[in-house]
Amino acid sequence: MKGAYPYRFLLLVIILFISFVINISLGSVEIPFSVTLKELFTGVGATDSSSYIIWEYRLPKAFTAILVGSGLSLSGLLMQTLFRNPLAGPFVLGISSGASLGAAFLIMGSGIFTAGVLLVTDISLAVASSMGSVLVLLAVIAMARKVKDTMALLIIGLMFGSITAAVVTVLSYFAKAEELQQYIYWSFGTVGNLSGSQVVLLTAICLFGLLLSILSIKSLNALLLGENYAKSLGVRIRQARFLIILATGLLAGAVTAFAGPIAFIGLAVPHLTRQLFNTTDHKILVPGVILYGAILLLICDTIAQLPGSSYVLPINAITSIVGAPVVIWLLVRKRKMIF
């Protein structure tokens, strides 16, 4: 079985490349696959308008889809291992809810608290969302230092999510119709509104989160068999939990801040990856979920573009259509999951 891993990784890399080029080729303006390949590798081959579409819009969008899919999938894997719960995801600590709260305060709370002087732009929205996720992350880290029980920490994270959801509901009640509409549009999720500098920043944060995840691989493998077993192997539980929570917070918080709350990817992809590789070894799962998550979100984004049409569906709707059956399947086979 171990000898098959390189071939499966190679297959994922090939599928990722094909999905990447197809995502760039398809849209409201269809660009032939061969033309897209030639433009990407040689810089020539497409018309001026097609070249502009590829380099200025679709290429950054495709890179963002890869980052978002990989980040959410990796954070979902970290949470499922830490809590030994197959239904845990990147949202369980309330970090993504904190990002939603930051966006809600900027969009719907500016008129209430600042007499409408705040300007809502893509950059200010990302900053507000980031601040919301960071505040919740700091609160969760502070609780992690006090609470020894991992399940208690899970419940605390869910309570943070409930509190932020309640505040968002109150803000929604008092918001104007256009503010509420803008917030709902943000909550649909998108990977196509990021500037070049935002893509660079998101890349840097995701790489740092990946580094923390790689440093935690030994601890993650040990935690699969329980905290007592991990302690017997010399794992420092508090330090391991801190690194895992920090990595999850950076990945899930940054993705939500820049792309909105995108559901089900972080929950479904780790299980799909385990089925593909038939292992619980995080040396295999960490790169596996990164590739699988990137592929799945690229495919979802391609579907959301409705190729040949000027309409663009909310990507959250597409990921939910893909992810919900996986969750149902997990519930049916819950006894067979290894955690």
C-alpha positions as YAML, in Angstrom:
chain: A
units: angstrom
residues:
- id: 1
  name: MET
  ca: [0.00, 0.00, 0.00]
- id: 2
  name: LYS
  ca: [2.83, 2.41, 0.88]
- id: 3
  name: GLY
  ca: [4.31, 1.89, -2.57]
- id: 4
  name: ALA
  ca: [1.07, 3.19, -4.11]
- id: 5
  name: TYR
  ca: [1.25, 6.57, -2.35]
- id: 6
  name: PRO
  ca: [3.60, 8.25, -4.90]
- id: 7
  name: TYR
  ca: [1.33, 7.22, -7.77]
- id: 8
  name: ARG
  ca: [-1.72, 8.59, -5.98]
- id: 9
  name: PHE
  ca: [0.05, 11.86, -5.26]
- id: 10
  name: LEU
  ca: [1.11, 12.04, -8.90]
- id: 11
  name: LEU
  ca: [-2.52, 11.44, -9.93]
- id: 12
  name: LEU
  ca: [-3.68, 14.29, -7.66]
- id: 13
  name: VAL
  ca: [-1.03, 16.63, -9.07]
- id: 14
  name: ILE
  ca: [-2.11, 15.83, -12.64]
- id: 15
  name: ILE
  ca: [-5.79, 16.34, -11.77]
- id: 16
  name: LEU
  ca: [-4.90, 19.60, -10.00]
- id: 17
  name: PHE
  ca: [-3.08, 20.89, -13.08]
- id: 18
  name: ILE
  ca: [-5.94, 19.93, -15.40]
- id: 19
  name: SER
  ca: [-8.52, 21.48, -13.05]
- id: 20
  name: PHE
  ca: [-6.40, 24.64, -12.85]
- id: 21
  name: VAL
  ca: [-6.22, 25.09, -16.62]
- id: 22
  name: ILE
  ca: [-9.92, 24.23, -17.10]
- id: 23
  name: ASN
  ca: [-10.86, 26.76, -14.42]
- id: 24
  name: ILE
  ca: [-8.92, 29.46, -16.31]
- id: 25
  name: SER
  ca: [-10.33, 28.41, -19.68]
- id: 26
  name: LEU
  ca: [-14.03, 28.35, -18.79]
- id: 27
  name: GLY
  ca: [-16.26, 31.26, -17.85]
- id: 28
  name: SER
  ca: [-18.54, 33.81, -19.44]
- id: 29
  name: VAL
  ca: [-15.90, 34.08, -22.20]
- id: 30
  name: GLU
  ca: [-14.67, 30.62, -23.20]
- id: 31
  name: ILE
  ca: [-10.98, 30.39, -24.07]
- id: 32
  name: PRO
  ca: [-9.80, 27.16, -25.76]
- id: 33
  name: PHE
  ca: [-7.80, 24.82, -23.53]
- id: 34
  name: SER
  ca: [-4.84, 24.79, -25.93]
- id: 35
  name: VAL
  ca: [-4.80, 28.59, -26.14]
- id: 36
  name: THR
  ca: [-4.83, 28.85, -22.35]
- id: 37
  name: LEU
  ca: [-1.90, 26.44, -22.05]
- id: 38
  name: LYS
  ca: [0.12, 28.32, -24.67]
- id: 39
  name: GLU
  ca: [-0.62, 31.67, -23.03]
- id: 40
  name: LEU
  ca: [0.40, 30.40, -19.58]
- id: 41
  name: PHE
  ca: [3.68, 28.81, -20.70]
- id: 42
  name: THR
  ca: [4.79, 31.14, -23.48]
- id: 43
  name: GLY
  ca: [2.90, 34.39, -22.84]
- id: 44
  name: VAL
  ca: [1.57, 34.39, -26.38]
- id: 45
  name: GLY
  ca: [-1.23, 32.62, -28.18]
- id: 46
  name: ALA
  ca: [-4.33, 34.45, -26.95]
- id: 47
  name: THR
  ca: [-5.88, 37.65, -28.22]
- id: 48
  name: ASP
  ca: [-5.30, 40.85, -26.25]
- id: 49
  name: SER
  ca: [-8.72, 40.61, -24.59]
- id: 50
  name: SER
  ca: [-8.31, 36.91, -23.75]
- id: 51
  name: SER
  ca: [-4.80, 37.52, -22.45]
- id: 52
  name: TYR
  ca: [-6.10, 40.30, -20.17]
- id: 53
  name: ILE
  ca: [-8.87, 38.03, -18.86]
- id: 54
  name: ILE
  ca: [-6.40, 35.23, -18.14]
- id: 55
  name: TRP
  ca: [-3.69, 37.25, -16.39]
- id: 56
  name: GLU
  ca: [-5.71, 39.95, -14.66]
- id: 57
  name: TYR
  ca: [-8.78, 38.03, -13.53]
- id: 58
  name: ARG
  ca: [-8.81, 34.26, -13.95]
- id: 59
  name: LEU
  ca: [-5.26, 33.44, -12.89]
- id: 60
  name: PRO
  ca: [-5.50, 35.27, -9.52]
- id: 61
  name: LYS
  ca: [-8.95, 33.70, -9.02]
- id: 62
  name: ALA
  ca: [-7.60, 30.21, -9.68]
- id: 63
  name: PHE
  ca: [-4.67, 30.75, -7.29]
- id: 64
  name: THR
  ca: [-7.12, 32.00, -4.66]
- id: 65
  name: ALA
  ca: [-9.27, 28.90, -5.13]
- id: 66
  name: ILE
  ca: [-6.20, 26.71, -4.55]
- id: 67
  name: LEU
  ca: [-5.27, 28.62, -1.40]
- id: 68
  name: VAL
  ca: [-8.81, 28.63, -0.03]
- id: 69
  name: GLY
  ca: [-9.42, 24.94, -0.75]
- id: 70
  name: SER
  ca: [-6.06, 23.89, 0.69]
- id: 71
  name: GLY
  ca: [-6.34, 26.12, 3.76]
- id: 72
  name: LEU
  ca: [-9.85, 25.03, 4.71]
- id: 73
  name: SER
  ca: [-9.07, 21.35, 4.11]
- id: 74
  name: LEU
  ca: [-5.91, 21.45, 6.20]
- id: 75
  name: SER
  ca: [-7.59, 23.30, 9.06]
- id: 76
  name: GLY
  ca: [-10.42, 20.74, 8.96]
- id: 77
  name: LEU
  ca: [-7.91, 17.89, 9.23]
- id: 78
  name: LEU
  ca: [-6.27, 19.56, 12.23]
- id: 79
  name: MET
  ca: [-9.58, 20.01, 14.03]
- id: 80
  name: GLN
  ca: [-10.80, 16.47, 13.37]
- id: 81
  name: THR
  ca: [-7.56, 15.05, 14.77]
- id: 82
  name: LEU
  ca: [-7.35, 17.38, 17.77]
- id: 83
  name: PHE
  ca: [-10.92, 16.66, 18.87]
- id: 84
  name: ARG
  ca: [-10.95, 13.09, 17.52]
- id: 85
  name: ASN
  ca: [-14.32, 13.90, 16.01]
- id: 86
  name: PRO
  ca: [-15.15, 13.05, 12.36]
- id: 87
  name: LEU
  ca: [-17.69, 15.89, 12.20]
- id: 88
  name: ALA
  ca: [-15.33, 18.62, 13.41]
- id: 89
  name: GLY
  ca: [-14.32, 21.30, 10.91]
- id: 90
  name: PRO
  ca: [-12.50, 24.63, 10.70]
- id: 91
  name: PHE
  ca: [-15.56, 26.43, 12.09]
- id: 92
  name: VAL
  ca: [-15.79, 24.60, 15.43]
- id: 93
  name: LEU
  ca: [-13.58, 27.07, 17.32]
- id: 94
  name: GLY
  ca: [-15.73, 30.02, 16.29]
- id: 95
  name: ILE
  ca: [-12.83, 31.58, 14.37]
- id: 96
  name: SER
  ca: [-14.75, 31.81, 11.11]
- id: 97
  name: SER
  ca: [-17.73, 33.13, 13.04]
- id: 98
  name: GLY
  ca: [-15.44, 35.84, 14.40]
- id: 99
  name: ALA
  ca: [-14.51, 36.80, 10.85]
- id: 100
  name: SER
  ca: [-18.22, 36.97, 9.99]
- id: 101
  name: LEU
  ca: [-18.76, 39.19, 13.04]
- id: 102
  name: GLY
  ca: [-16.01, 41.56, 11.90]
- id: 103
  name: ALA
  ca: [-17.58, 41.81, 8.46]
- id: 104
  name: ALA
  ca: [-21.03, 42.33, 10.00]
- id: 105
  name: PHE
  ca: [-19.78, 45.17, 12.22]
- id: 106
  name: LEU
  ca: [-18.22, 46.93, 9.24]
- id: 107
  name: ILE
  ca: [-21.18, 46.48, 6.89]
- id: 108
  name: MET
  ca: [-24.17, 46.66, 9.22]
- id: 109
  name: GLY
  ca: [-22.77, 48.23, 12.36]
- id: 110
  name: SER
  ca: [-21.03, 51.26, 10.85]
- id: 111
  name: GLY
  ca: [-24.29, 53.17, 10.57]
- id: 112
  name: ILE
  ca: [-25.27, 52.33, 14.15]
- id: 113
  name: PHE
  ca: [-21.98, 53.02, 15.93]
- id: 114
  name: THR
  ca: [-20.11, 55.47, 13.66]
- id: 115
  name: ALA
  ca: [-22.88, 57.39, 11.93]
- id: 116
  name: GLY
  ca: [-21.96, 55.69, 8.65]
- id: 117
  name: VAL
  ca: [-18.49, 57.21, 8.28]
- id: 118
  name: LEU
  ca: [-16.74, 53.89, 7.57]
- id: 119
  name: LEU
  ca: [-16.16, 53.09, 3.92]
- id: 120
  name: VAL
  ca: [-16.86, 49.47, 3.01]
- id: 121
  name: THR
  ca: [-14.33, 48.29, 0.42]
- id: 122
  name: ASP
  ca: [-12.77, 44.92, -0.34]
- id: 123
  name: ILE
  ca: [-9.68, 45.88, 1.68]
- id: 124
  name: SER
  ca: [-11.56, 47.26, 4.69]
- id: 125
  name: LEU
  ca: [-13.83, 44.20, 4.65]
- id: 126
  name: ALA
  ca: [-10.81, 41.88, 4.71]
- id: 127
  name: VAL
  ca: [-9.25, 43.89, 7.54]
- id: 128
  name: ALA
  ca: [-12.44, 43.86, 9.60]
- id: 129
  name: SER
  ca: [-12.93, 40.13, 9.05]
- id: 130
  name: SER
  ca: [-9.31, 39.45, 9.99]
- id: 131
  name: MET
  ca: [-9.63, 41.47, 13.19]
- id: 132
  name: GLY
  ca: [-12.77, 39.54, 14.14]
- id: 133
  name: SER
  ca: [-11.11, 36.16, 13.58]
- id: 134
  name: VAL
  ca: [-7.93, 37.24, 15.43]
- id: 135
  name: LEU
  ca: [-9.91, 38.40, 18.48]
- id: 136
  name: VAL
  ca: [-11.77, 35.10, 18.70]
- id: 137
  name: LEU
  ca: [-8.53, 33.20, 18.11]
- id: 138
  name: LEU
  ca: [-6.84, 35.04, 20.99]
- id: 139
  name: ALA
  ca: [-9.81, 34.27, 23.23]
- id: 140
  name: VAL
  ca: [-9.71, 30.57, 22.30]
- id: 141
  name: ILE
  ca: [-5.93, 30.40, 22.87]
- id: 142
  name: ALA
  ca: [-6.39, 32.00, 26.30]
- id: 143
  name: MET
  ca: [-9.04, 29.40, 27.12]
- id: 144
  name: ALA
  ca: [-6.79, 26.61, 25.84]
- id: 145
  name: ARG
  ca: [-4.18, 27.58, 28.42]
- id: 146
  name: LYS
  ca: [-6.75, 27.30, 31.21]
- id: 147
  name: VAL
  ca: [-8.75, 24.27, 30.05]
- id: 148
  name: LYS
  ca: [-7.10, 20.84, 30.06]
- id: 149
  name: ASP
  ca: [-10.03, 18.90, 28.57]
- id: 150
  name: THR
  ca: [-10.09, 19.00, 24.76]
- id: 151
  name: MET
  ca: [-13.83, 18.34, 24.60]
- id: 152
  name: ALA
  ca: [-14.45, 21.27, 26.95]
- id: 153
  name: LEU
  ca: [-12.42, 23.43, 24.57]
- id: 154
  name: LEU
  ca: [-14.62, 22.21, 21.71]
- id: 155
  name: ILE
  ca: [-17.75, 23.26, 23.59]
- id: 156
  name: ILE
  ca: [-16.18, 26.65, 24.39]
- id: 157
  name: GLY
  ca: [-15.43, 27.15, 20.69]
- id: 158
  name: LEU
  ca: [-19.02, 26.31, 19.79]
- id: 159
  name: MET
  ca: [-20.24, 28.80, 22.40]
- id: 160
  name: PHE
  ca: [-18.04, 31.50, 20.89]
- id: 161
  name: GLY
  ca: [-19.66, 30.72, 17.56]
- id: 162
  name: SER
  ca: [-23.12, 31.00, 19.10]
- id: 163
  name: ILE
  ca: [-22.31, 34.35, 20.71]
- id: 164
  name: THR
  ca: [-20.97, 35.84, 17.48]
- id: 165
  name: ALA
  ca: [-23.95, 34.48, 15.53]
- id: 166
  name: ALA
  ca: [-26.30, 36.12, 18.03]
- id: 167
  name: VAL
  ca: [-24.54, 39.50, 17.67]
- id: 168
  name: VAL
  ca: [-24.73, 39.20, 13.86]
- id: 169
  name: THR
  ca: [-28.46, 38.49, 14.17]
- id: 170
  name: VAL
  ca: [-28.98, 41.63, 16.26]
- id: 171
  name: LEU
  ca: [-27.01, 43.71, 13.77]
- id: 172
  name: SER
  ca: [-29.05, 42.23, 10.93]
- id: 173
  name: TYR
  ca: [-32.28, 43.20, 12.68]
- id: 174
  name: PHE
  ca: [-31.29, 46.88, 12.83]
- id: 175
  name: ALA
  ca: [-29.49, 47.03, 9.49]
- id: 176
  name: LYS
  ca: [-30.77, 48.82, 6.44]
- id: 177
  name: ALA
  ca: [-31.94, 46.75, 3.50]
- id: 178
  name: GLU
  ca: [-28.90, 47.57, 1.36]
- id: 179
  name: GLU
  ca: [-26.50, 46.80, 4.24]
- id: 180
  name: LEU
  ca: [-28.19, 43.48, 4.88]
- id: 181
  name: GLN
  ca: [-28.01, 42.65, 1.18]
- id: 182
  name: GLN
  ca: [-24.29, 43.47, 1.09]
- id: 183
  name: TYR
  ca: [-23.59, 41.25, 4.09]
- id: 184
  name: ILE
  ca: [-25.59, 38.37, 2.60]
- id: 185
  name: TYR
  ca: [-23.63, 38.75, -0.64]
- id: 186
  name: TRP
  ca: [-20.36, 38.55, 1.33]
- id: 187
  name: SER
  ca: [-21.61, 35.44, 3.14]
- id: 188
  name: PHE
  ca: [-22.09, 33.69, -0.22]
- id: 189
  name: GLY
  ca: [-18.32, 33.43, -0.53]
- id: 190
  name: THR
  ca: [-16.18, 34.27, -3.54]
- id: 191
  name: VAL
  ca: [-12.63, 33.70, -4.78]
- id: 192
  name: GLY
  ca: [-12.71, 36.29, -7.55]
- id: 193
  name: ASN
  ca: [-12.48, 39.65, -5.80]
- id: 194
  name: LEU
  ca: [-8.91, 39.60, -4.49]
- id: 195
  name: SER
  ca: [-6.22, 41.95, -5.71]
- id: 196
  name: GLY
  ca: [-2.65, 40.84, -6.35]
- id: 197
  name: SER
  ca: [-1.44, 42.15, -2.98]
- id: 198
  name: GLN
  ca: [-4.26, 40.35, -1.17]
- id: 199
  name: VAL
  ca: [-3.39, 37.07, -2.91]
- id: 200
  name: VAL
  ca: [0.25, 37.52, -1.81]
- id: 201
  name: LEU
  ca: [-0.82, 38.19, 1.79]
- id: 202
  name: LEU
  ca: [-3.18, 35.20, 1.82]
- id: 203
  name: THR
  ca: [-0.37, 33.03, 0.39]
- id: 204
  name: ALA
  ca: [2.02, 34.13, 3.15]
- id: 205
  name: ILE
  ca: [-0.49, 33.37, 5.91]
- id: 206
  name: CYS
  ca: [-1.37, 29.97, 4.44]
- id: 207
  name: LEU
  ca: [2.32, 29.05, 4.12]
- id: 208
  name: PHE
  ca: [2.90, 29.96, 7.77]
- id: 209
  name: GLY
  ca: [-0.14, 27.88, 8.78]
- id: 210
  name: LEU
  ca: [1.24, 25.00, 6.69]
- id: 211
  name: LEU
  ca: [4.62, 25.30, 8.44]
- id: 212
  name: LEU
  ca: [2.94, 25.05, 11.85]
- id: 213
  name: SER
  ca: [0.97, 22.04, 10.63]
- id: 214
  name: ILE
  ca: [4.15, 20.28, 9.45]
- id: 215
  name: LEU
  ca: [5.76, 20.93, 12.84]
- id: 216
  name: SER
  ca: [2.70, 19.33, 14.48]
- id: 217
  name: ILE
  ca: [2.65, 16.10, 12.43]
- id: 218
  name: LYS
  ca: [4.24, 13.97, 15.18]
- id: 219
  name: SER
  ca: [1.80, 15.35, 17.75]
- id: 220
  name: LEU
  ca: [-1.17, 14.80, 15.43]
- id: 221
  name: ASN
  ca: [-0.27, 11.15, 14.88]
- id: 222
  name: ALA
  ca: [0.12, 10.63, 18.61]
- id: 223
  name: LEU
  ca: [-3.17, 12.38, 19.44]
- id: 224
  name: LEU
  ca: [-5.06, 9.88, 17.27]
- id: 225
  name: LEU
  ca: [-4.69, 7.36, 20.10]
- id: 226
  name: GLY
  ca: [-5.56, 9.79, 22.89]
- id: 227
  name: GLU
  ca: [-3.82, 12.38, 25.01]
- id: 228
  name: ASN
  ca: [-2.50, 9.85, 27.55]
- id: 229
  name: TYR
  ca: [-0.78, 7.88, 24.79]
- id: 230
  name: ALA
  ca: [0.59, 11.11, 23.34]
- id: 231
  name: LYS
  ca: [2.03, 12.06, 26.74]
- id: 232
  name: SER
  ca: [3.73, 8.66, 26.98]
- id: 233
  name: LEU
  ca: [5.51, 9.47, 23.71]
- id: 234
  name: GLY
  ca: [6.81, 12.73, 25.13]
- id: 235
  name: VAL
  ca: [4.32, 15.04, 23.41]
- id: 236
  name: ARG
  ca: [3.68, 18.26, 25.29]
- id: 237
  name: ILE
  ca: [-0.09, 18.41, 25.06]
- id: 238
  name: ARG
  ca: [-0.55, 22.12, 25.81]
- id: 239
  name: GLN
  ca: [2.16, 23.17, 23.38]
- id: 240
  name: ALA
  ca: [0.78, 20.82, 20.71]
- id: 241
  name: ARG
  ca: [-2.77, 22.14, 21.17]
- id: 242
  name: PHE
  ca: [-1.50, 25.72, 20.99]
- id: 243
  name: LEU
  ca: [0.31, 25.11, 17.68]
- id: 244
  name: ILE
  ca: [-2.65, 23.23, 16.18]
- id: 245
  name: ILE
  ca: [-5.16, 25.90, 17.24]
- id: 246
  name: LEU
  ca: [-2.87, 28.70, 16.00]
- id: 247
  name: ALA
  ca: [-2.44, 26.98, 12.62]
- id: 248
  name: THR
  ca: [-6.19, 26.44, 12.32]
- id: 249
  name: GLY
  ca: [-6.92, 30.02, 13.32]
- id: 250
  name: LEU
  ca: [-4.51, 31.45, 10.76]
- id: 251
  name: LEU
  ca: [-5.76, 29.23, 7.93]
- id: 252
  name: ALA
  ca: [-9.50, 29.41, 8.59]
- id: 253
  name: GLY
  ca: [-9.45, 33.05, 9.69]
- id: 254
  name: ALA
  ca: [-7.46, 34.31, 6.70]
- id: 255
  name: VAL
  ca: [-9.53, 32.32, 4.21]
- id: 256
  name: THR
  ca: [-12.80, 33.56, 5.70]
- id: 257
  name: ALA
  ca: [-11.54, 37.12, 5.83]
- id: 258
  name: PHE
  ca: [-10.56, 37.22, 2.16]
- id: 259
  name: ALA
  ca: [-13.04, 34.78, 0.57]
- id: 260
  name: GLY
  ca: [-15.99, 34.69, 2.94]
- id: 261
  name: PRO
  ca: [-17.35, 31.73, 4.92]
- id: 262
  name: ILE
  ca: [-17.11, 28.76, 2.55]
- id: 263
  name: ALA
  ca: [-18.76, 25.67, 3.99]
- id: 264
  name: PHE
  ca: [-18.18, 21.90, 3.88]
- id: 265
  name: ILE
  ca: [-14.74, 21.87, 2.23]
- id: 266
  name: GLY
  ca: [-12.91, 21.64, 5.55]
- id: 267
  name: LEU
  ca: [-15.33, 19.00, 6.80]
- id: 268
  name: ALA
  ca: [-15.50, 16.74, 3.73]
- id: 269
  name: VAL
  ca: [-12.01, 16.78, 2.20]
- id: 270
  name: PRO
  ca: [-10.10, 15.14, 5.12]
- id: 271
  name: HIS
  ca: [-12.43, 12.13, 4.97]
- id: 272
  name: LEU
  ca: [-12.21, 11.89, 1.19]
- id: 273
  name: THR
  ca: [-8.41, 11.97, 1.49]
- id: 274
  name: ARG
  ca: [-8.41, 9.21, 4.12]
- id: 275
  name: GLN
  ca: [-10.52, 7.08, 1.79]
- id: 276
  name: LEU
  ca: [-8.14, 7.70, -1.12]
- id: 277
  name: PHE
  ca: [-4.93, 6.88, 0.78]
- id: 278
  name: ASN
  ca: [-6.47, 4.49, 3.34]
- id: 279
  name: THR
  ca: [-4.26, 5.82, 6.13]
- id: 280
  name: THR
  ca: [-4.36, 8.03, 9.22]
- id: 281
  name: ASP
  ca: [-0.65, 8.98, 8.98]
- id: 282
  name: HIS
  ca: [-0.48, 12.77, 8.82]
- id: 283
  name: LYS
  ca: [2.76, 12.63, 6.84]
- id: 284
  name: ILE
  ca: [0.50, 11.42, 4.02]
- id: 285
  name: LEU
  ca: [-2.71, 13.23, 4.95]
- id: 286
  name: VAL
  ca: [-1.30, 16.77, 5.23]
- id: 287
  name: PRO
  ca: [-0.07, 16.98, 1.60]
- id: 288
  name: GLY
  ca: [-3.04, 14.86, 0.53]
- id: 289
  name: VAL
  ca: [-5.70, 17.24, 1.88]
- id: 290
  name: ILE
  ca: [-3.84, 20.23, 0.42]
- id: 291
  name: LEU
  ca: [-4.01, 18.74, -3.08]
- id: 292
  name: TYR
  ca: [-7.52, 17.31, -2.71]
- id: 293
  name: GLY
  ca: [-8.93, 20.54, -1.27]
- id: 294
  name: ALA
  ca: [-7.40, 22.64, -4.04]
- id: 295
  name: ILE
  ca: [-8.85, 20.32, -6.70]
- id: 296
  name: LEU
  ca: [-12.32, 20.27, -5.17]
- id: 297
  name: LEU
  ca: [-12.59, 24.04, -4.81]
- id: 298
  name: LEU
  ca: [-11.28, 24.61, -8.34]
- id: 299
  name: ILE
  ca: [-14.00, 22.28, -9.61]
- id: 300
  name: CYS
  ca: [-16.66, 23.98, -7.48]
- id: 301
  name: ASP
  ca: [-15.55, 27.40, -8.69]
- id: 302
  name: THR
  ca: [-15.65, 26.24, -12.32]
- id: 303
  name: ILE
  ca: [-19.21, 24.99, -11.83]
- id: 304
  name: ALA
  ca: [-20.19, 28.23, -10.07]
- id: 305
  name: GLN
  ca: [-19.00, 30.25, -13.07]
- id: 306
  name: LEU
  ca: [-21.70, 28.60, -15.22]
- id: 307
  name: PRO
  ca: [-19.43, 28.37, -18.31]
- id: 308
  name: GLY
  ca: [-20.89, 30.18, -21.30]
- id: 309
  name: SER
  ca: [-23.17, 32.28, -19.11]
- id: 310
  name: SER
  ca: [-22.79, 35.73, -17.55]
- id: 311
  name: TYR
  ca: [-24.25, 34.45, -14.28]
- id: 312
  name: VAL
  ca: [-22.06, 33.40, -11.34]
- id: 313
  name: LEU
  ca: [-23.55, 31.19, -8.64]
- id: 314
  name: PRO
  ca: [-22.54, 31.61, -4.97]
- id: 315
  name: ILE
  ca: [-19.66, 29.22, -4.43]
- id: 316
  name: ASN
  ca: [-21.08, 28.39, -0.99]
- id: 317
  name: ALA
  ca: [-24.07, 26.82, -2.70]
- id: 318
  name: ILE
  ca: [-21.87, 24.61, -4.88]
- id: 319
  name: THR
  ca: [-19.62, 23.47, -2.00]
- id: 320
  name: SER
  ca: [-22.71, 22.67, 0.06]
- id: 321
  name: ILE
  ca: [-24.17, 20.57, -2.75]
- id: 322
  name: VAL
  ca: [-20.89, 18.65, -2.91]
- id: 323
  name: GLY
  ca: [-20.25, 18.50, 0.83]
- id: 324
  name: ALA
  ca: [-23.68, 17.74, 2.27]
- id: 325
  name: PRO
  ca: [-23.85, 14.20, 0.76]
- id: 326
  name: VAL
  ca: [-20.41, 13.52, 2.26]
- id: 327
  name: VAL
  ca: [-21.66, 14.55, 5.73]
- id: 328
  name: ILE
  ca: [-24.69, 12.28, 5.33]
- id: 329
  name: TRP
  ca: [-22.37, 9.46, 4.31]
- id: 330
  name: LEU
  ca: [-20.21, 10.12, 7.39]
- id: 331
  name: LEU
  ca: [-23.22, 9.95, 9.68]
- id: 332
  name: VAL
  ca: [-24.31, 6.65, 8.13]
- id: 333
  name: ARG
  ca: [-20.81, 5.16, 8.48]
- id: 334
  name: LYS
  ca: [-19.86, 6.93, 11.73]
- id: 335
  name: ARG
  ca: [-19.08, 3.71, 13.59]
- id: 336
  name: LYS
  ca: [-16.51, 2.78, 10.98]
- id: 337
  name: MET
  ca: [-14.54, 6.05, 11.27]
- id: 338
  name: ILE
  ca: [-11.17, 5.80, 13.05]
- id: 339
  name: PHE
  ca: [-10.75, 8.50, 15.70]
...
